[in-house]
Amino acid sequence: MSSPPHHEVAAYALGLLDQEDNEVFERHLVECVDCQTELTELADVPDLLDEVRNKRSPIEGRPG
Ligand SMILES: [Zn+2]
């Protein structure tokens, strides 16, 4: 209960926090514009990773 959990943003965005830490961070998040901004930027990362994985899917449905 010392410092504000600013540093948890990345872990939160990636879903790495425990449920307890998750709740603590969410309580902080609603009051912290800095973390909201950073989370918005980080939130794009998992989506980007998914897109990359989809594009790299092996060739399976070859016609013929
Ligand atoms: Zn913060």
N, CA, C, O and the ligand as a Tripos MOL2 file, in Angstrom:
@<TRIPOS>MOLECULE
protein
  257   255    65     0     0
PROTEIN
NO_CHARGES

@<TRIPOS>ATOM
      1 N           0.8370   -1.2050    0.0000 N.3       1 MET1
      2 CA          0.0000    0.0000    0.0000 C.3       1 MET1
      3 C           0.8680    1.2500    0.0000 C.2       1 MET1
      4 O           0.5160    2.2340    0.6510 O.2       1 MET1
      5 N           1.9700    1.2410   -0.6970 N.am      2 SER2
      6 CA          2.8770    2.3890   -0.6740 C.3       2 SER2
      7 C           2.6670    3.2840   -1.8790 C.2       2 SER2
      8 O           2.0300    4.3330   -1.7780 O.2       2 SER2
      9 N           3.1980    2.8750   -3.0110 N.am      3 SER3
     10 CA          3.1410    3.7460   -4.1750 C.3       3 SER3
     11 C           1.9510    3.3810   -5.0610 C.2       3 SER3
     12 O           1.5190    2.2290   -5.0750 O.2       3 SER3
     13 N           1.4260    4.3460   -5.7900 N.am      4 PRO4
     14 CA          0.3560    4.0630   -6.7580 C.3       4 PRO4
     15 C           0.8430    3.0820   -7.8100 C.2       4 PRO4
     16 O           2.0050    3.1310   -8.2130 O.2       4 PRO4
     17 N          -0.0320    2.1930   -8.2560 N.am      5 PRO5
     18 CA          0.3810    1.1130   -9.1680 C.3       5 PRO5
     19 C           0.5100    1.5490  -10.6180 C.2       5 PRO5
     20 O           0.0450    0.8470  -11.5150 O.2       5 PRO5
     21 N           1.1390    2.7050  -10.8650 N.am      6 HIS6
     22 CA          1.3120    3.1350  -12.2550 C.3       6 HIS6
     23 C           2.0200    2.0680  -13.0820 C.2       6 HIS6
     24 O           1.7050    1.8610  -14.2550 O.2       6 HIS6
     25 N           2.9730    1.3990  -12.4580 N.am      7 HIS7
     26 CA          3.8180    0.4560  -13.1870 C.3       7 HIS7
     27 C           3.0740   -0.8310  -13.5420 C.2       7 HIS7
     28 O           3.6180   -1.6870  -14.2400 O.2       7 HIS7
     29 N           1.8410   -0.9720  -13.0700 N.am      8 GLU8
     30 CA          1.0820   -2.1980  -13.3390 C.3       8 GLU8
     31 C           0.3710   -2.1430  -14.6850 C.2       8 GLU8
     32 O          -0.2290   -3.1350  -15.1020 O.2       8 GLU8
     33 N           0.4240   -1.0060  -15.3730 N.am      9 VAL9
     34 CA         -0.3620   -0.8290  -16.5940 C.3       9 VAL9
     35 C          -0.0730   -1.9240  -17.6110 C.2       9 VAL9
     36 O          -0.9950   -2.5380  -18.1490 O.2       9 VAL9
     37 N           1.1950   -2.1650  -17.8710 N.am     10 ALA10
     38 CA          1.5570   -3.1550  -18.8800 C.3      10 ALA10
     39 C           1.0710   -4.5450  -18.4750 C.2      10 ALA10
     40 O           0.5020   -5.2730  -19.2880 O.2      10 ALA10
     41 N           1.2990   -4.9020  -17.2230 N.am     11 ALA11
     42 CA          0.8680   -6.2150  -16.7490 C.3      11 ALA11
     43 C          -0.6510   -6.3370  -16.8230 C.2      11 ALA11
     44 O          -1.1800   -7.3950  -17.1640 O.2      11 ALA11
     45 N          -1.3450   -5.2490  -16.5020 N.am     12 TYR12
     46 CA         -2.8050   -5.2550  -16.5700 C.3      12 TYR12
     47 C          -3.2750   -5.4280  -18.0130 C.2      12 TYR12
     48 O          -4.1870   -6.2110  -18.2810 O.2      12 TYR12
     49 N          -2.6620   -4.7100  -18.9280 N.am     13 ALA13
     50 CA         -3.0510   -4.7720  -20.3410 C.3      13 ALA13
     51 C          -2.8610   -6.1800  -20.8990 C.2      13 ALA13
     52 O          -3.6100   -6.6220  -21.7700 O.2      13 ALA13
     53 N          -1.8430   -6.8800  -20.3830 N.am     14 LEU14
     54 CA         -1.5450   -8.2210  -20.8770 C.3      14 LEU14
     55 C          -2.2620   -9.2960  -20.0700 C.2      14 LEU14
     56 O          -2.1260  -10.4850  -20.3560 O.2      14 LEU14
     57 N          -3.0310   -8.8770  -19.0510 N.am     15 GLY15
     58 CA         -3.7840   -9.8390  -18.2520 C.3      15 GLY15
     59 C          -2.9100  -10.6630  -17.3280 C.2      15 GLY15
     60 O          -3.2310  -11.8140  -17.0330 O.2      15 GLY15
     61 N          -1.8040  -10.0830  -16.8650 N.am     16 LEU16
     62 CA         -0.8610  -10.8250  -16.0420 C.3      16 LEU16
     63 C          -1.0850  -10.6220  -14.5460 C.2      16 LEU16
     64 O          -0.4420  -11.2860  -13.7330 O.2      16 LEU16
     65 N          -1.9850   -9.7150  -14.1690 N.am     17 LEU17
     66 CA         -2.1700   -9.4240  -12.7560 C.3      17 LEU17
     67 C          -3.0500  -10.4760  -12.0800 C.2      17 LEU17
     68 O          -3.9460  -11.0550  -12.6940 O.2      17 LEU17
     69 N          -2.7640  -10.7050  -10.7880 N.am     18 ASP18
     70 CA         -3.6710  -11.5260   -9.9970 C.3      18 ASP18
     71 C          -5.0040  -10.7940   -9.8750 C.2      18 ASP18
     72 O          -5.1030   -9.5950  -10.1380 O.2      18 ASP18
     73 N          -6.0250  -11.5460   -9.4690 N.am     19 GLN19
     74 CA         -7.3360  -10.9140   -9.3450 C.3      19 GLN19
     75 C          -7.2960   -9.7460   -8.3640 C.2      19 GLN19
     76 O          -7.9090   -8.7030   -8.5890 O.2      19 GLN19
     77 N          -6.5620   -9.9450   -7.2720 N.am     20 GLU20
     78 CA         -6.4880   -8.8870   -6.2620 C.3      20 GLU20
     79 C          -5.7660   -7.6630   -6.8170 C.2      20 GLU20
     80 O          -6.2390   -6.5360   -6.6700 O.2      20 GLU20
     81 N          -4.6170   -7.8900   -7.4570 N.am     21 ASP21
     82 CA         -3.8820   -6.7780   -8.0440 C.3      21 ASP21
     83 C          -4.7010   -6.1170   -9.1490 C.2      21 ASP21
     84 O          -4.6600   -4.9000   -9.3350 O.2      21 ASP21
     85 N          -5.4380   -6.9420   -9.8700 N.am     22 ASN22
     86 CA         -6.2770   -6.4340  -10.9390 C.3      22 ASN22
     87 C          -7.3110   -5.4360  -10.4000 C.2      22 ASN22
     88 O          -7.5220   -4.3680  -10.9740 O.2      22 ASN22
     89 N          -7.9460   -5.8110   -9.2890 N.am     23 GLU23
     90 CA         -8.9560   -4.9370   -8.6960 C.3      23 GLU23
     91 C          -8.3230   -3.6640   -8.1560 C.2      23 GLU23
     92 O          -8.8750   -2.5730   -8.3030 O.2      23 GLU23
     93 N          -7.1620   -3.8130   -7.5320 N.am     24 VAL24
     94 CA         -6.4600   -2.6340   -7.0100 C.3      24 VAL24
     95 C          -6.1210   -1.6770   -8.1440 C.2      24 VAL24
     96 O          -6.2970   -0.4650   -8.0280 O.2      24 VAL24
     97 N          -5.6350   -2.2420   -9.2390 N.am     25 PHE25
     98 CA         -5.2490   -1.3870  -10.3480 C.3      25 PHE25
     99 C          -6.4620   -0.7220  -10.9810 C.2      25 PHE25
    100 O          -6.4100    0.4570  -11.3290 O.2      25 PHE25
    101 N          -7.5480   -1.4610  -11.1340 N.am     26 GLU26
    102 CA         -8.7340   -0.8780  -11.7540 C.3      26 GLU26
    103 C          -9.2720    0.2780  -10.9220 C.2      26 GLU26
    104 O          -9.7720    1.2670  -11.4570 O.2      26 GLU26
    105 N          -9.1590    0.1350   -9.5850 N.am     27 ARG27
    106 CA         -9.5880    1.2280   -8.7180 C.3      27 ARG27
    107 C          -8.7030    2.4620   -8.9330 C.2      27 ARG27
    108 O          -9.1740    3.5990   -8.8900 O.2      27 ARG27
    109 N          -7.4330    2.2110   -9.1620 N.am     28 HIS28
    110 CA         -6.5040    3.2980   -9.4310 C.3      28 HIS28
    111 C          -6.7570    3.8720  -10.8280 C.2      28 HIS28
    112 O          -6.6740    5.0830  -11.0360 O.2      28 HIS28
    113 N          -7.0580    3.0120  -11.7550 N.am     29 LEU29
    114 CA         -7.1780    3.3970  -13.1620 C.3      29 LEU29
    115 C          -8.2770    4.4410  -13.3720 C.2      29 LEU29
    116 O          -8.1020    5.3810  -14.1460 O.2      29 LEU29
    117 N          -9.4070    4.2760  -12.6830 N.am     30 VAL30
    118 CA        -10.5270    5.1950  -12.8990 C.3      30 VAL30
    119 C         -10.1880    6.6140  -12.4520 C.2      30 VAL30
    120 O         -10.8650    7.5710  -12.8300 O.2      30 VAL30
    121 N          -9.1310    6.7440  -11.6430 N.am     31 GLU31
    122 CA         -8.7760    8.0730  -11.1340 C.3      31 GLU31
    123 C          -7.4980    8.6080  -11.7580 C.2      31 GLU31
    124 O          -7.1320    9.7610  -11.5320 O.2      31 GLU31
    125 N          -6.8170    7.7820  -12.5410 N.am     32 CYS32
    126 CA         -5.5030    8.1710  -13.0450 C.3      32 CYS32
    127 C          -5.5310    8.3210  -14.5680 C.2      32 CYS32
    128 O          -5.5620    7.3330  -15.3000 O.2      32 CYS32
    129 N          -5.5210    9.5630  -15.0250 N.am     33 VAL33
    130 CA         -5.5620    9.8230  -16.4630 C.3      33 VAL33
    131 C          -4.3080    9.2920  -17.1490 C.2      33 VAL33
    132 O          -4.3700    8.7980  -18.2750 O.2      33 VAL33
    133 N          -3.1710    9.3950  -16.4640 N.am     34 ASP34
    134 CA         -1.9250    8.9020  -17.0440 C.3      34 ASP34
    135 C          -2.0350    7.4200  -17.3870 C.2      34 ASP34
    136 O          -1.6490    6.9960  -18.4770 O.2      34 ASP34
    137 N          -2.5600    6.6420  -16.4550 N.am     35 CYS35
    138 CA         -2.6770    5.2090  -16.6900 C.3      35 CYS35
    139 C          -3.7320    4.9160  -17.7590 C.2      35 CYS35
    140 O          -3.5700    3.9880  -18.5510 O.2      35 CYS35
    141 N          -4.8010    5.6940  -17.7840 N.am     36 GLN36
    142 CA         -5.8270    5.4940  -18.8190 C.3      36 GLN36
    143 C          -5.2220    5.7060  -20.2070 C.2      36 GLN36
    144 O          -5.4770    4.9360  -21.1330 O.2      36 GLN36
    145 N          -4.4200    6.7580  -20.3340 N.am     37 THR37
    146 CA         -3.7770    7.0430  -21.6210 C.3      37 THR37
    147 C          -2.8240    5.9280  -22.0040 C.2      37 THR37
    148 O          -2.8180    5.4560  -23.1410 O.2      37 THR37
    149 N          -2.0090    5.5090  -21.0250 N.am     38 GLU38
    150 CA         -1.0320    4.4710  -21.3270 C.3      38 GLU38
    151 C          -1.7280    3.1490  -21.6530 C.2      38 GLU38
    152 O          -1.2890    2.4130  -22.5380 O.2      38 GLU38
    153 N          -2.8000    2.8540  -20.9450 N.am     39 LEU39
    154 CA         -3.5300    1.6140  -21.1970 C.3      39 LEU39
    155 C          -4.1300    1.6130  -22.5990 C.2      39 LEU39
    156 O          -4.1400    0.5890  -23.2810 O.2      39 LEU39
    157 N          -4.6300    2.7700  -23.0180 N.am     40 THR40
    158 CA         -5.1830    2.8740  -24.3660 C.3      40 THR40
    159 C          -4.1380    2.5270  -25.4120 C.2      40 THR40
    160 O          -4.4220    1.8460  -26.3970 O.2      40 THR40
    161 N          -2.9110    3.0130  -25.1760 N.am     41 GLU41
    162 CA         -1.8330    2.7210  -26.1170 C.3      41 GLU41
    163 C          -1.4310    1.2500  -26.0520 C.2      41 GLU41
    164 O          -1.2080    0.6080  -27.0780 O.2      41 GLU41
    165 N          -1.3440    0.7300  -24.8340 N.am     42 LEU42
    166 CA         -0.9200   -0.6590  -24.6620 C.3      42 LEU42
    167 C          -1.9970   -1.6270  -25.1340 C.2      42 LEU42
    168 O          -1.6910   -2.7340  -25.5770 O.2      42 LEU42
    169 N          -3.2440   -1.2170  -25.0410 N.am     43 ALA43
    170 CA         -4.3450   -2.1100  -25.3920 C.3      43 ALA43
    171 C          -4.2870   -2.5240  -26.8560 C.2      43 ALA43
    172 O          -4.8560   -3.5460  -27.2390 O.2      43 ALA43
    173 N          -3.6080   -1.7380  -27.6660 N.am     44 ASP44
    174 CA         -3.4880   -2.0800  -29.0840 C.3      44 ASP44
    175 C          -2.5170   -3.2300  -29.3080 C.2      44 ASP44
    176 O          -2.5810   -3.9040  -30.3360 O.2      44 ASP44
    177 N          -1.6240   -3.4590  -28.3620 N.am     45 VAL45
    178 CA         -0.5570   -4.4370  -28.5740 C.3      45 VAL45
    179 C          -1.0780   -5.8670  -28.7490 C.2      45 VAL45
    180 O          -0.7080   -6.5210  -29.7240 O.2      45 VAL45
    181 N          -1.9250   -6.3800  -27.8420 N.am     46 PRO46
    182 CA         -2.4280   -7.7440  -28.0420 C.3      46 PRO46
    183 C          -3.1470   -7.9000  -29.3740 C.2      46 PRO46
    184 O          -3.0140   -8.9330  -30.0300 O.2      46 PRO46
    185 N          -3.9060   -6.8900  -29.7820 N.am     47 ASP47
    186 CA         -4.5900   -6.9550  -31.0700 C.3      47 ASP47
    187 C          -3.5840   -7.0620  -32.2120 C.2      47 ASP47
    188 O          -3.7650   -7.8370  -33.1520 O.2      47 ASP47
    189 N          -2.5320   -6.2740  -32.1080 N.am     48 LEU48
    190 CA         -1.5080   -6.3170  -33.1550 C.3      48 LEU48
    191 C          -0.8550   -7.6930  -33.2140 C.2      48 LEU48
    192 O          -0.5950   -8.2230  -34.2950 O.2      48 LEU48
    193 N          -0.5910   -8.2650  -32.0400 N.am     49 LEU49
    194 CA          0.0170   -9.5920  -32.0120 C.3      49 LEU49
    195 C          -0.9030  -10.6120  -32.6740 C.2      49 LEU49
    196 O          -0.4490  -11.4760  -33.4240 O.2      49 LEU49
    197 N          -2.2080  -10.5030  -32.3890 N.am     50 ASP50
    198 CA         -3.1530  -11.4280  -33.0090 C.3      50 ASP50
    199 C          -3.1330  -11.2870  -34.5270 C.2      50 ASP50
    200 O          -3.1570  -12.2780  -35.2560 O.2      50 ASP50
    201 N          -3.0900  -10.0420  -34.9880 N.am     51 GLU51
    202 CA         -3.0790   -9.8220  -36.4260 C.3      51 GLU51
    203 C          -1.8530  -10.4600  -37.0690 C.2      51 GLU51
    204 O          -1.9420  -11.0850  -38.1260 O.2      51 GLU51
    205 N          -0.7250  -10.2930  -36.4240 N.am     52 VAL52
    206 CA          0.5140  -10.8660  -36.9590 C.3      52 VAL52
    207 C           0.4110  -12.3850  -37.0150 C.2      52 VAL52
    208 O           0.7990  -13.0110  -38.0020 O.2      52 VAL52
    209 N          -0.1220  -12.9710  -35.9360 N.am     53 ARG53
    210 CA         -0.2390  -14.4330  -35.9030 C.3      53 ARG53
    211 C          -1.1680  -14.9170  -37.0050 C.2      53 ARG53
    212 O          -0.8860  -15.9220  -37.6580 O.2      53 ARG53
    213 N          -2.2770  -14.2110  -37.2170 N.am     54 ASN54
    214 CA         -3.2250  -14.6320  -38.2360 C.3      54 ASN54
    215 C          -2.5920  -14.6040  -39.6220 C.2      54 ASN54
    216 O          -2.8310  -15.4860  -40.4470 O.2      54 ASN54
    217 N          -1.7840  -13.5810  -39.8640 N.am     55 LYS55
    218 CA         -1.1630  -13.4620  -41.1780 C.3      55 LYS55
    219 C          -0.0960  -14.5320  -41.3920 C.2      55 LYS55
    220 O           0.2310  -14.8860  -42.5250 O.2      55 LYS55
    221 N           0.4460  -15.0440  -40.2710 N.am     56 ARG56
    222 CA          1.5070  -16.0320  -40.3910 C.3      56 ARG56
    223 C           0.9750  -17.4630  -40.3550 C.2      56 ARG56
    224 O           1.7480  -18.4180  -40.2770 O.2      56 ARG56
    225 N          -0.3490  -17.6020  -40.4130 N.am     57 SER57
    226 CA         -0.8990  -18.9510  -40.3530 C.3      57 SER57
    227 C          -0.3980  -19.7610  -41.5470 C.2      57 SER57
    228 O          -0.2690  -19.2320  -42.6510 O.2      57 SER57
    229 N          -0.1180  -21.0260  -41.3270 N.am     58 PRO58
    230 CA          0.4370  -21.8750  -42.3990 C.3      58 PRO58
    231 C          -0.5560  -22.0620  -43.5510 C.2      58 PRO58
    232 O          -1.7690  -21.9390  -43.3770 O.2      58 PRO58
    233 N          -0.0160  -22.3560  -44.7060 N.am     59 ILE59
    234 CA         -0.8520  -22.5680  -45.8840 C.3      59 ILE59
    235 C          -1.5330  -23.9230  -45.7810 C.2      59 ILE59
    236 O          -0.8810  -24.9660  -45.8310 O.2      59 ILE59
    237 N          -2.8600  -23.8910  -45.6360 N.am     60 GLU60
    238 CA         -3.5720  -25.1660  -45.4720 C.3      60 GLU60
    239 C          -4.6550  -25.3360  -46.5350 C.2      60 GLU60
    240 O          -4.8380  -26.4170  -47.0940 O.2      60 GLU60
    241 N          -5.3680  -24.2380  -46.7980 N.am     61 GLY61
    242 CA         -6.5170  -24.3630  -47.7080 C.3      61 GLY61
    243 C          -6.1400  -24.1560  -49.1580 C.2      61 GLY61
    244 O          -6.8200  -23.4150  -49.8680 O.2      61 GLY61
    245 N          -5.0800  -24.7850  -49.6130 N.am     62 ARG62
    246 CA         -4.6900  -24.6010  -51.0050 C.3      62 ARG62
    247 C          -5.7230  -25.1950  -51.9550 C.2      62 ARG62
    248 O          -6.1570  -26.3340  -51.7790 O.2      62 ARG62
    249 N          -6.1010  -24.4420  -52.9300 N.am     63 PRO63
    250 CA         -7.0770  -24.9810  -53.9030 C.3      63 PRO63
    251 C          -6.4620  -26.1140  -54.7130 C.2      63 PRO63
    252 O          -5.2770  -26.0930  -55.0450 O.2      63 PRO63
    253 N          -7.2720  -27.0750  -55.0140 N.am     64 GLY64
    254 CA         -6.7760  -28.1940  -55.8030 C.3      64 GLY64
    255 C          -6.4290  -29.2860  -54.8850 C.2      64 GLY64
    256 O          -5.9850  -30.3460  -55.3250 O.2      64 GLY64
    257 ZN         -1.5270    5.6790  -12.5970 Zn       65 ZN65
@<TRIPOS>BOND
     1     1     2 1
     2     2     3 1
     3     3     4 2
     4     3     5 am
     5     5     6 1
     6     6     7 1
     7     7     8 2
     8     7     9 am
     9     9    10 1
    10    10    11 1
    11    11    12 2
    12    11    13 am
    13    13    14 1
    14    14    15 1
    15    15    16 2
    16    15    17 am
    17    17    18 1
    18    18    19 1
    19    19    20 2
    20    19    21 am
    21    21    22 1
    22    22    23 1
    23    23    24 2
    24    23    25 am
    25    25    26 1
    26    26    27 1
    27    27    28 2
    28    27    29 am
    29    29    30 1
    30    30    31 1
    31    31    32 2
    32    31    33 am
    33    33    34 1
    34    34    35 1
    35    35    36 2
    36    35    37 am
    37    37    38 1
    38    38    39 1
    39    39    40 2
    40    39    41 am
    41    41    42 1
    42    42    43 1
    43    43    44 2
    44    43    45 am
    45    45    46 1
    46    46    47 1
    47    47    48 2
    48    47    49 am
    49    49    50 1
    50    50    51 1
    51    51    52 2
    52    51    53 am
    53    53    54 1
    54    54    55 1
    55    55    56 2
    56    55    57 am
    57    57    58 1
    58    58    59 1
    59    59    60 2
    60    59    61 am
    61    61    62 1
    62    62    63 1
    63    63    64 2
    64    63    65 am
    65    65    66 1
    66    66    67 1
    67    67    68 2
    68    67    69 am
    69    69    70 1
    70    70    71 1
    71    71    72 2
    72    71    73 am
    73    73    74 1
    74    74    75 1
    75    75    76 2
    76    75    77 am
    77    77    78 1
    78    78    79 1
    79    79    80 2
    80    79    81 am
    81    81    82 1
    82    82    83 1
    83    83    84 2
    84    83    85 am
    85    85    86 1
    86    86    87 1
    87    87    88 2
    88    87    89 am
    89    89    90 1
    90    90    91 1
    91    91    92 2
    92    91    93 am
    93    93    94 1
    94    94    95 1
    95    95    96 2
    96    95    97 am
    97    97    98 1
    98    98    99 1
    99    99   100 2
   100    99   101 am
   101   101   102 1
   102   102   103 1
   103   103   104 2
   104   103   105 am
   105   105   106 1
   106   106   107 1
   107   107   108 2
   108   107   109 am
   109   109   110 1
   110   110   111 1
   111   111   112 2
   112   111   113 am
   113   113   114 1
   114   114   115 1
   115   115   116 2
   116   115   117 am
   117   117   118 1
   118   118   119 1
   119   119   120 2
   120   119   121 am
   121   121   122 1
   122   122   123 1
   123   123   124 2
   124   123   125 am
   125   125   126 1
   126   126   127 1
   127   127   128 2
   128   127   129 am
   129   129   130 1
   130   130   131 1
   131   131   132 2
   132   131   133 am
   133   133   134 1
   134   134   135 1
   135   135   136 2
   136   135   137 am
   137   137   138 1
   138   138   139 1
   139   139   140 2
   140   139   141 am
   141   141   142 1
   142   142   143 1
   143   143   144 2
   144   143   145 am
   145   145   146 1
   146   146   147 1
   147   147   148 2
   148   147   149 am
   149   149   150 1
   150   150   151 1
   151   151   152 2
   152   151   153 am
   153   153   154 1
   154   154   155 1
   155   155   156 2
   156   155   157 am
   157   157   158 1
   158   158   159 1
   159   159   160 2
   160   159   161 am
   161   161   162 1
   162   162   163 1
   163   163   164 2
   164   163   165 am
   165   165   166 1
   166   166   167 1
   167   167   168 2
   168   167   169 am
   169   169   170 1
   170   170   171 1
   171   171   172 2
   172   171   173 am
   173   173   174 1
   174   174   175 1
   175   175   176 2
   176   175   177 am
   177   177   178 1
   178   178   179 1
   179   179   180 2
   180   179   181 am
   181   181   182 1
   182   182   183 1
   183   183   184 2
   184   183   185 am
   185   185   186 1
   186   186   187 1
   187   187   188 2
   188   187   189 am
   189   189   190 1
   190   190   191 1
   191   191   192 2
   192   191   193 am
   193   193   194 1
   194   194   195 1
   195   195   196 2
   196   195   197 am
   197   197   198 1
   198   198   199 1
   199   199   200 2
   200   199   201 am
   201   201   202 1
   202   202   203 1
   203   203   204 2
   204   203   205 am
   205   205   206 1
   206   206   207 1
   207   207   208 2
   208   207   209 am
   209   209   210 1
   210   210   211 1
   211   211   212 2
   212   211   213 am
   213   213   214 1
   214   214   215 1
   215   215   216 2
   216   215   217 am
   217   217   218 1
   218   218   219 1
   219   219   220 2
   220   219   221 am
   221   221   222 1
   222   222   223 1
   223   223   224 2
   224   223   225 am
   225   225   226 1
   226   226   227 1
   227   227   228 2
   228   227   229 am
   229   229   230 1
   230   230   231 1
   231   231   232 2
   232   231   233 am
   233   233   234 1
   234   234   235 1
   235   235   236 2
   236   235   237 am
   237   237   238 1
   238   238   239 1
   239   239   240 2
   240   239   241 am
   241   241   242 1
   242   242   243 1
   243   243   244 2
   244   243   245 am
   245   245   246 1
   246   246   247 1
   247   247   248 2
   248   247   249 am
   249   249   250 1
   250   250   251 1
   251   251   252 2
   252   251   253 am
   253   253   254 1
   254   254   255 1
   255   255   256 2
@<TRIPOS>SUBSTRUCTURE
     1 MET1         2 RESIDUE 1 A MET
     2 SER2         6 RESIDUE 1 A SER
     3 SER3        10 RESIDUE 1 A SER
     4 PRO4        14 RESIDUE 1 A PRO
     5 PRO5        18 RESIDUE 1 A PRO
     6 HIS6        22 RESIDUE 1 A HIS
     7 HIS7        26 RESIDUE 1 A HIS
     8 GLU8        30 RESIDUE 1 A GLU
     9 VAL9        34 RESIDUE 1 A VAL
    10 ALA10       38 RESIDUE 1 A ALA
    11 ALA11       42 RESIDUE 1 A ALA
    12 TYR12       46 RESIDUE 1 A TYR
    13 ALA13       50 RESIDUE 1 A ALA
    14 LEU14       54 RESIDUE 1 A LEU
    15 GLY15       58 RESIDUE 1 A GLY
    16 LEU16       62 RESIDUE 1 A LEU
    17 LEU17       66 RESIDUE 1 A LEU
    18 ASP18       70 RESIDUE 1 A ASP
    19 GLN19       74 RESIDUE 1 A GLN
    20 GLU20       78 RESIDUE 1 A GLU
    21 ASP21       82 RESIDUE 1 A ASP
    22 ASN22       86 RESIDUE 1 A ASN
    23 GLU23       90 RESIDUE 1 A GLU
    24 VAL24       94 RESIDUE 1 A VAL
    25 PHE25       98 RESIDUE 1 A PHE
    26 GLU26      102 RESIDUE 1 A GLU
    27 ARG27      106 RESIDUE 1 A ARG
    28 HIS28      110 RESIDUE 1 A HIS
    29 LEU29      114 RESIDUE 1 A LEU
    30 VAL30      118 RESIDUE 1 A VAL
    31 GLU31      122 RESIDUE 1 A GLU
    32 CYS32      126 RESIDUE 1 A CYS
    33 VAL33      130 RESIDUE 1 A VAL
    34 ASP34      134 RESIDUE 1 A ASP
    35 CYS35      138 RESIDUE 1 A CYS
    36 GLN36      142 RESIDUE 1 A GLN
    37 THR37      146 RESIDUE 1 A THR
    38 GLU38      150 RESIDUE 1 A GLU
    39 LEU39      154 RESIDUE 1 A LEU
    40 THR40      158 RESIDUE 1 A THR
    41 GLU41      162 RESIDUE 1 A GLU
    42 LEU42      166 RESIDUE 1 A LEU
    43 ALA43      170 RESIDUE 1 A ALA
    44 ASP44      174 RESIDUE 1 A ASP
    45 VAL45      178 RESIDUE 1 A VAL
    46 PRO46      182 RESIDUE 1 A PRO
    47 ASP47      186 RESIDUE 1 A ASP
    48 LEU48      190 RESIDUE 1 A LEU
    49 LEU49      194 RESIDUE 1 A LEU
    50 ASP50      198 RESIDUE 1 A ASP
    51 GLU51      202 RESIDUE 1 A GLU
    52 VAL52      206 RESIDUE 1 A VAL
    53 ARG53      210 RESIDUE 1 A ARG
    54 ASN54      214 RESIDUE 1 A ASN
    55 LYS55      218 RESIDUE 1 A LYS
    56 ARG56      222 RESIDUE 1 A ARG
    57 SER57      226 RESIDUE 1 A SER
    58 PRO58      230 RESIDUE 1 A PRO
    59 ILE59      234 RESIDUE 1 A ILE
    60 GLU60      238 RESIDUE 1 A GLU
    61 GLY61      242 RESIDUE 1 A GLY
    62 ARG62      246 RESIDUE 1 A ARG
    63 PRO63      250 RESIDUE 1 A PRO
    64 GLY64      254 RESIDUE 1 A GLY
    65 ZN65       257 GROUP 0 **** ****
